[in-house]
Amino acid sequence: MTHTEHATQSRKGKHLSFDERQFIAYLKNKLGLSNRAIAKELGRAPQTIHNEIKDGTVDVIKQRQIHGTKQYDYRKTEYSPEVGQKAYDTARLNSGRTYLWVESTDFIAYADEQILRLHQSPDSVVGTAKVANLFPEKRIPCTKTLYNWIDKGFMETQNIDLVLKVRRKTKSTKIRKNKTFLG
């Protein structure tokens, strides 16, 4: 059996907007539609709607009665677009990887001191830190990464502070013609 008709149009890679969240709240709270019906109405996958409603559902006190010295709260669960948006924003902030230079502030301070005060090369700083296991809980970057951090300004060390980098001539970009020797 081939699938020629799809229940939903593909909206892959598109996040729910706040307007769509408000529409979900209207369809779920006011009209009482199921997750699948809401998904069909919005042209989304049912799992997307399920996850959104799960993340944005809150307990609301529907009615409160006081009888003598006791208080009775009648609660119901409702979908809140504001809570759904807040859950989405929090998830977006926590997504993505943390850069190594953010986690390696101790190593950066150590490398700056070794390069600026003791005039060591970045390669020897990385090698010494790895051999002596000076930063066991943190990852130590490779030499190329340390040079990149210096170039990007993540460290106090600058290219002018690196003796060999200032003296060394970079490779020329000219194309050399191969000379053939007859002999």
C-alpha angles and dihedrals in degrees: 000000000000125000106233097153121052122203091220134028112243113260095169115171095015118120123214114265125220090252090056090049090053089050090051089052091052093048094044103037103032104029097028095224121170123250091254093052090049090048091052091048092052097037092240136127115271090233090058091054092045092052092046094050091045092052095043101043117115135177113251125192104236097181136000123202127187113203113179107307095340128088122208121199120196108203134191132181120243135177113246118198091204092055090045091051091048091051089049093049092049091050091049092051092051095045124096130046126289113244118245094235090058091055095042103062092129091052092047091054090048092048093048091052093047094047100040101036104029096029095230123158120249089245092057091045092054092043093050093048092051097045095045091042090226095162106036097160094047129060114248114221123233122254094260091053091050090052089049091052090052091049092049094048098245089133136050088240114094132194090258088062092059107086098198095043092056094046098041119093115227121230114275118245092215116116111241119215115229111240115214117210120214111210 
